[in-house]
Amino acid sequence: MVAKDNRVKEYLFVDGYNIINSWNNLRELSKLDLGVAREELIEIMSEYQHYSDIQVIIVFDAHMVKGQNGKEDVIKGVRVVYTKETQTADQYIEKTLDEIGRIKRVRVATSDWMEQQIVLGRGGTRISARELEVEIFNHRKSIKRKRRNENIKNNLLMGRLEEDILIKLNKWGKNKE
């Protein structure tokens, strides 16, 4: 279960397999190797968590895996939950929403319409897989633009610095003669 951390302003629960099956690149990866698709989703969400300052929890169903007792890991700062054999990702998310949904801001990323309605009824907000993909794309684009602008500024500053140094060296050289 998710600890109620007073420092966390917002949680984003990601229905892992729903997102993998909704995003083209992850769906194609999963056809080759589901583990690689999971790792790629974790990588993307880790980057998202870093620049959004939103606590991400990815929940993967294990309700069809015999003997699975459930487990939780922190990978690259992201909480990754594998549910118990008898539990779906939806059930895990709903139970957590019952505990923190009225206290904390909680969004749930899933394209499952029924789950979206349950999330809304339990104090959370929903974001579809497509909306999350667009949000992540726009954040990445914004970061690239900021980096490009910073690089331009740094280049201008470096150009000025080098010019100042050249002038001082030139003056120093003339005084030496």
N, C-alpha and C positions, 0 to 999 in steps of 0.2 A: 504494500500500500504506500501511497505517496505521503511523505511527512509534510505536515503543515508548516512550511517555512515562511516566516513573516517577511523575509527579505524579498521573496519571489512575488513579483507584481502580477504575473500572468503565467498560466500553464497552457501548453498546447499538447493535447493528446493526439497521437497519430495512429490510426488504424493501419498498421504496417502492411498487411497483405492487400487491403483495399487500395492503398496508395500504389503499391507495386503493380497491381493489376490495372490501375487507371492511367499511370504515366507510361507513354509509349517506350521510352528508353529503358525503364525498369522492367516493363513487361517482357521486352525482347531479351534483356539480360536473364530474367527468371526462366525463360525457356531453355537457356544454356546451362544456368546454374543458379538455383534459388538462393543459395548462400551468398553468392556474389551480389545478387540484386539486393539482398538485405543489407550487406555491407555498404553498398553504394547509397542506399536510402539513409543509413546511419551517418555516412559522411556528409551528405547533403544537409541533413537536419542538424548536424553538429555545427556546420558553417552557419546555417540559419540562426541557430541558438546564439552563436557568438555575436553576430552583428545585430540581432533583434533584441537581445537581452530578455528573451522569453524562455522559460524552462520547458524543454521538449521532453515528452515521454512517448516513446514508440512502443506500441503494444502489438505483439504477434500472437495469433491464435495457436494454441497447442491442444485444443479440445479433442482433436482426432488422433493425437499422438498417445499411444498406450503407455501408461506408467509415468507420464510427465507430471511432476509435482509442482511445476511452476518455478520460475527463477527470475531474478532481477539483477541486471548488471549496469554499470556505468561505463559507457564506451565513448571516448572522446568528449566527455562531459554530458552526454545524453543518457538519460535513463532508458534502458531497454528492458521491457517486460515480456517474458514468455509465460503465457497463462497455464493454468493447470489443465490436466487431461479433460476435465468436465466443464471447463470454462471457456467462453468465447472472448475475443477482444472487446466486443460490445458489452458483455456482462461486467468485465473488469472496469471498463471506462464508466459505466453506469453506476457501479458501486462506489467508485471514487468520487464521482460527481455528487452522489448523495452525501458524502462526507465533507467535500470542500466547495461544491458548486455555488453555494449561497454566501460563502465567505471570501473566496478568491475569484478572480477573473479566469474563466476556463473556456478555451476553445477546443473543439474536437474536429479533426480533419478526417472526413469520411464522405464517400459519395452514396452511402447507403441511406436512402430517403427515410426509412422507418427509424433508423438510429438517429438521424438528424432531428426528427420530431421528439424523440425521447430526450435527447440532449437539451433541447430548448425547454422542455417541461421540467427539467431538473436543475435549471439555473445556469446552464452553459450556453455558449453560442456555437454555431457550426460554421465550418468552412469546407467547401467541396474539395475534392482532390484537384480539380482543374483550377479553382481559385487559389489554392495553396501553391500550385506550380507557377501560376502567373505572379503571385506575390513574391516568391523566391526569385524568379527571373528578374522582376523589377528591382528587387533589392540588389541583386548582383550587378545589374546595369548601373544603378545609382552608385555603387561602390567603385566600379570601374571608372565612371565619370569623375568622381571625387579624386581618385588616385591620379587620373590623367591631369586634372587641374592642379593637384599638388605637385606633380612632376614638372608641369609647365612653370609654376611659381618657383620651385626649387632651381630649375634651370636658369630662370631670370635672375634669381638671387646669386647663383653661382657665377653667372656672367658678370654681374655687377661687382661681385667680390674680386673676381679675377682682374677686372678693369682697374679697380682701386689699387690692387697690389701692383699692377703694371705701372700705374702712374707713380706710386711711391718708389718703386724700383728705379723708374726713369729719373725721378728727382734725385734719388740717392746716388745714382750713377753720374749725374751732372755735377753734383757737389764734390764728388771724388776727383774729378778732373782738375 
